[in-house]
Amino acid sequence: MYSFDYQRPNEAKAAVGALGANGDAKFLAGGQSLLPTMRLRLAQPSALIDVTRIASMKGVTLDGGTLTIGGAVCHAEVASNADVKKALPGLADLAGRIGDRQVRERGTIGGSLANDDPAACYPSAVLALNATVVTDRRRIGADDFFIDMYTTALEPDELITAVEFPLAERAGYEKFRNPASHFALVGVFVAKFGDGVRVGVTGAASSVFRPAELEAALSKDFSVASARGVRILPDELNSDMHASAEYRAHLIPVLAGRAIERAMSF
């Protein structure tokens, strides 16, 4: 590590102002991705702006048909919060299986989405549930938020303050995880709404995506058999030391079926 300035504002506006005053600064939430890259000297910000003490970013509220989770809420709280477990148990289940206990106590939903790791779990839920990412200056729909590997629609000084989730009739998540990192080699989140089904797939490509053929099949028949009857082409999927594109393509409908089983169990 190396020397850097550390600031801990208590308002989102102050945090954004502090970042704007130093173009080389970074927001710090749980630090689960940023701090390791700093230790490796892959990132060397001159200042860290800690947003974890901003009260307006720490709450979870359930209002009618919308569940709102503050950007600085950690994974462990999403997993254990009574409102999340009541309104979207599939999301609570996803959060409870991110990383290990230490990661879940420190990592935040806003930090995960801003980092947009191609194998992170939360992006699949945000995309499948058609959530809205709320920042200090605007609202961004899930379909417009994720751009590419580690790339989102956020401006360099934009701060995620909350995420708003519409409530689904049924929702569930399943992943085939790397045994060391617990990241998803492939993860699939399914969400059934009154007008159809949305599916978010993580770990399989350069960024989270929605498989149109799987959504169409499940919108007609929300069942395990329907999911497993879909064939996913491997053409644009990842191949690496952990799994080939063909294997990932095979996993997507299998995991979608398991996600449906989880969704039906809540």
C-alpha positions in Angstrom: 0.0 0.0 0.0 1.0 3.7 -0.1 -0.1 6.9 1.4 -3.5 8.5 0.5 -6.0 10.9 2.0 -9.0 9.4 3.7 -12.3 11.3 4.0 -15.6 10.2 5.6 -18.4 12.6 4.7 -21.9 12.2 6.2 -23.9 13.3 3.1 -24.0 12.1 -0.5 -23.6 15.6 -1.8 -20.5 16.2 0.3 -19.1 12.9 -0.9 -19.6 13.8 -4.6 -18.1 17.2 -3.9 -15.0 15.7 -2.3 -14.5 13.4 -5.2 -15.0 16.3 -7.7 -12.4 18.3 -5.9 -9.8 15.6 -6.5 -10.0 13.9 -9.9 -7.8 11.0 -8.7 -10.0 10.1 -5.8 -12.2 7.0 -5.5 -15.4 6.3 -3.6 -14.8 3.6 -0.9 -17.7 1.4 0.2 -16.9 -2.1 1.3 -13.5 -2.0 -0.5 -13.7 -5.7 -1.5 -12.6 -4.9 -5.0 -10.8 -1.6 -4.6 -8.4 -2.4 -1.8 -7.0 -5.6 -3.4 -6.3 -3.6 -6.6 -4.6 -0.9 -4.5 -2.4 -3.5 -2.8 -1.4 -4.8 -6.3 -0.7 -1.2 -7.4 -3.3 -1.6 -10.1 -5.1 1.4 -8.7 -3.4 4.3 -6.9 -6.0 6.9 -5.9 -4.6 9.8 -4.0 -7.8 10.0 -1.8 -10.5 7.6 -0.7 -14.0 9.0 0.0 -15.7 6.6 2.4 -19.5 6.5 1.8 -20.4 3.9 4.4 -21.4 6.4 7.1 -23.9 8.2 5.0 -27.2 7.6 6.8 -29.4 8.1 3.7 -27.6 5.3 2.0 -27.9 2.7 4.8 -31.6 2.0 4.9 -34.0 -0.6 3.5 -37.6 0.3 3.0 -40.7 -1.5 1.6 -43.3 0.9 0.2 -46.2 -0.7 -1.7 -44.8 -2.5 -4.7 -41.2 -1.2 -4.4 -38.3 -2.4 -2.2 -35.6 0.3 -1.9 -32.1 -0.7 -0.7 -29.5 2.0 0.1 -26.3 1.9 -1.8 -24.2 1.4 1.3 -26.2 -1.5 2.7 -23.9 -4.6 3.0 -24.7 -8.0 1.6 -25.3 -9.5 5.1 -28.0 -7.0 5.8 -29.7 -7.6 2.5 -29.7 -11.3 3.3 -31.1 -10.9 6.8 -33.4 -7.9 6.5 -37.0 -8.8 7.3 -38.5 -6.6 4.5 -36.2 -8.1 1.9 -37.0 -11.6 3.0 -40.7 -10.9 2.9 -40.9 -9.0 -0.4 -38.1 -10.6 -2.5 -36.8 -13.7 -0.7 -34.9 -14.7 -3.9 -32.8 -11.5 -3.5 -32.1 -12.2 0.2 -31.1 -15.7 -0.8 -28.7 -14.4 -3.4 -27.1 -12.0 -1.0 -26.6 -14.7 1.6 -24.5 -16.7 -0.8 -22.1 -13.9 -2.0 -18.5 -14.7 -1.1 -17.9 -15.7 2.5 -19.1 -14.2 5.8 -16.3 -11.6 5.9 -17.1 -10.4 2.4 -20.9 -10.2 3.1 -20.3 -8.1 6.2 -18.2 -5.5 4.3 -19.3 -5.6 0.6 -22.2 -3.3 -0.4 -24.8 -3.5 -3.1 -23.8 -0.1 -4.5 -20.2 -1.0 -4.6 -20.9 -4.2 -6.4 -23.0 -2.6 -9.0 -20.6 0.3 -9.6 -17.7 -2.2 -10.1 -19.8 -4.4 -12.4 -17.6 -7.5 -12.2 -18.7 -9.8 -15.0 -19.0 -12.6 -12.4 -20.8 -10.7 -9.6 -24.1 -11.9 -8.4 -26.1 -8.7 -7.8 -26.1 -7.6 -11.5 -28.2 -10.6 -12.5 -30.9 -9.7 -9.9 -30.9 -6.0 -10.8 -31.3 -6.9 -14.5 -33.9 -9.7 -14.0 -36.0 -7.7 -11.6 -35.8 -4.6 -13.8 -34.6 -2.5 -10.9 -33.8 1.2 -11.0 -30.3 2.4 -9.9 -30.7 5.8 -8.1 -27.7 8.1 -8.1 -27.0 11.5 -6.6 -28.3 13.1 -9.8 -30.6 10.7 -11.8 -32.4 7.4 -12.1 -31.0 4.7 -14.4 -33.0 1.7 -15.5 -31.3 -1.7 -15.3 -31.4 -2.3 -19.1 -29.4 0.9 -19.6 -27.0 0.6 -16.6 -24.7 -2.3 -17.5 -22.5 -1.6 -20.5 -19.6 -4.0 -20.6 -16.9 -5.6 -18.4 -16.4 -3.3 -15.4 -18.3 -0.6 -17.3 -21.6 1.0 -16.4 -23.6 4.1 -17.4 -22.2 5.9 -14.3 -20.2 9.1 -14.7 -16.8 9.1 -13.0 -18.0 11.2 -10.1 -21.5 9.7 -9.9 -22.6 7.9 -6.7 -25.1 5.1 -6.3 -27.3 6.1 -3.4 -30.0 3.4 -3.7 -31.5 0.6 -5.8 -35.3 0.3 -6.3 -36.7 -3.2 -6.9 -40.2 -3.8 -8.2 -41.7 -6.8 -6.5 -41.9 -10.0 -8.6 -44.5 -12.8 -8.3 -41.7 -15.3 -8.1 -37.9 -14.8 -8.1 -34.9 -17.1 -7.6 -31.2 -17.4 -8.2 -28.8 -20.2 -8.7 -25.1 -20.2 -9.5 -22.3 -22.6 -10.3 -19.6 -21.0 -8.3 -15.8 -21.0 -8.3 -14.9 -23.0 -5.2 -12.1 -20.6 -4.3 -13.6 -17.1 -4.9 -17.3 -18.1 -4.8 -17.8 -15.9 -7.8 -20.2 -17.3 -10.4 -18.8 -19.3 -13.3 -22.4 -18.9 -14.3 -25.3 -17.4 -12.3 -28.9 -17.2 -13.4 -31.7 -15.0 -11.7 -35.2 -15.6 -12.9 -38.1 -13.2 -12.1 -41.8 -13.8 -13.0 -44.0 -10.8 -13.3 -47.7 -10.5 -14.4 -46.7 -9.6 -17.9 -43.8 -12.1 -18.4 -40.5 -13.4 -17.2 -37.1 -11.6 -17.1 -33.8 -13.5 -16.7 -30.4 -12.1 -15.8 -27.2 -14.2 -16.5 -23.9 -13.4 -14.9 -20.5 -15.0 -15.2 -21.0 -16.3 -18.7 -20.1 -13.2 -20.8 -18.2 -9.9 -20.6 -21.2 -8.4 -18.8 -24.5 -9.5 -17.4 -27.2 -10.1 -20.0 -30.7 -11.2 -20.7 -31.2 -14.3 -22.8 -34.2 -13.6 -25.0 -34.9 -17.3 -25.9 -35.0 -18.3 -22.2 -37.3 -15.4 -21.3 -39.7 -16.2 -24.2 -39.9 -19.9 -23.2 -40.4 -19.1 -19.5 -43.0 -16.4 -20.2 -45.1 -19.1 -21.9 -44.4 -21.8 -19.3 -42.6 -21.0 -16.0 -41.3 -24.4 -15.3 -38.1 -26.4 -14.9 -38.8 -28.4 -18.0 -39.3 -25.3 -20.1 -36.0 -23.8 -18.9 -34.1 -27.0 -19.6 -35.6 -27.3 -23.1 -33.9 -24.0 -24.2 -30.6 -24.2 -26.1 -28.2 -21.3 -25.6 -25.6 -20.7 -28.3 -22.0 -20.4 -27.0 -20.8 -17.9 -29.7 -20.5 -14.8 -27.4 -19.8 -16.5 -24.1 -16.5 -16.6 -22.2 -13.9 -19.4 -22.4 -11.2 -19.4 -19.8 -9.2 -21.7 -17.5 -12.4 -22.4 -15.4 -14.9 -23.3 -18.1 -15.4 -23.3 -21.9 -18.1 -21.2 -23.7 -19.9 -24.5 -24.5 -20.0 -25.5 -20.9 -21.3 -22.2 -19.8 -23.9 -22.4 -22.5 -25.0 -25.8 -21.2 -25.1 -24.4 -17.6 -27.4 -21.5 -18.3 -30.7 -23.5 -18.8 -29.7 -26.0 -16.1 -29.2 -23.2 -13.6 -32.4 -21.4 -14.8 -34.3 -24.6 -13.9 -32.7 -24.7 -10.5 -33.5 -21.0 -10.0 -37.1 -21.7 -10.7 -37.1 -24.5 -8.1 -35.7 -22.0 -5.6 -38.3 -19.4 -6.6 -41.1 -21.9 -6.0 -39.8 -22.8 -2.6 -40.1 -19.4 -1.0 
